[in-house]
Amino acid sequence: MLRVPAPNKGGLAIFVGRFTVALRVLVPGLAGMSKLRYRTFALHNGLGTVVWGSGFVLLGYLAGTAWKRVESGAHWLGIGLLVVIVVGVIVVHLFRTRASRRRKDLADEPGTGENPRRATRNRPVPAHPERLPDRP
């Protein structure tokens, strides 16, 4: 299962989420599920809204009558940003899963403990038959 953005990264996720159509709808729910403080959510959501709204108004003003080309470009820019974010989340998830499996495999090995560098210190020294005392 993919993890929801950590609370310390949540503000940035809220801000960036304002710039894509799909994330704009999903971000409030994700923020709630990750238990992001409302004050942090409101601040970054407001900043994202102001930057997004002002940017598109300015872009429309500068484009003038070429608004259809700007609209098409903005649509593809939003889709591109969404693709980059989704690919990033998948890559991070894969790396975390791989690292978690690696840690679990190391912990399952006898004598390794948590730190594989100390593995040789924790293993018992093998007994040599020629040095063992005779047993009755």
N, C-alpha and C positions, 0 to 999 in steps of 0.2 A: 504494500500500500504506500502511496506517495505521502510524504509528510507535508503538512501545511507549513508555510514559512514561519521561521522562528520569530518570536516576539521582537528580538533586537533587529531583525531584517524586515519586519512587517511594514514599517513606515515606507520604506523604499518600494516594497511590493504594491502597496496601496497607491503610491504616487504613479508608478509605471503602469499599473492596471488601468488608470484613467485613460490611457492612450490607445487601448484596443477595445473593440466592441465586445468580444466575448468576455474578457476579463473585467470589463466595467460592470457587467452584470454579476459575475461570480465573486468578485473581491469582497464585498461586504459579508457574504456568508462565510468565506474562508477566514476572514478576520475574526469573526465571531467564534468559529470552531477552534482557532488557534489561541483564543482568549486574549486577543490584543486589546489593550486598554482603549476605552472609547475616546479618551482625550487624544491619544496618538492617532487613532483612526480618523477622527474628525479633522485634526490638523493636516495630516497628509492628504486626506481626501479633498479638503478645501484647497490646499495648495495645487494639487493635481488638476482640480477643476478649473482654477483660475488660469494656470499655465496652458492647459488644453484649450479652454474656451478662448482666451486671448490670442493664442497662437493661430487657431483656425479663423478667427475674425480678422486678424492681421494678414494671414495668408489670403483670405478672400478679398480683402481690400487691395492688396498688392496685385492680385491676379486680375482684378477688374472683370472684364467680360469673358475671360478665359476660365470661368469658374467650373465648367464641365471637365476640363482637363485637370484642374486642381482636385476636384471631387474624386475623379478616377485615381489620381496619384495618391491621394490621402487614403482611399480605400485599400489600395495595394500596399501602402506603407503600414497601415494597421494590421493587415494580414501577415506581412513580413515580420513585423514585431511579434505578433502572436506565435508564429512558427519558431522564431528564435527563442522565445521564452519557453515554449513547450519542449523543444529539443534540449535546452539547458536543464530543465527540470528532470527530463529523462536521463541525461548524462549524469547529473548529480546523484540521482536515485541509483543508477547502476554502480557508480563508484562506491556509494555508501553500502550497498548490498554486498559488493565484492569485499570491501574492507571488513564488514561484519562477519562474513563467512571465513575470511582469513584468520580473524581473531578467534573465532569459535574453533577452527581446526587446530590452531596453536594451543588453545586451552585444553583441547581433548587429548593432546599428546602427553604421555606420561613423563613427568619430570621437567616439563617445560614451564609450567606455571603461566604467568601473564607475560613474562619477558623472555623471549627466545634467546637472548644473548647470555642469560644466566643459566641456561639449560644444563650446561656441563657442571656447574657448581652444585646443582640440586640432585644430580644422579649419584647413586651409591657407587663406590669404587668396586669393581668386580673382584671377587675373591679368587685367588689362584690355588688350585688343588695342592700344589707342592708346599704351600705355606700353611695349610690348615693343620691343626693338631689332630692326631689320631683319635678317633672316637671308639669307645668300647662297643 
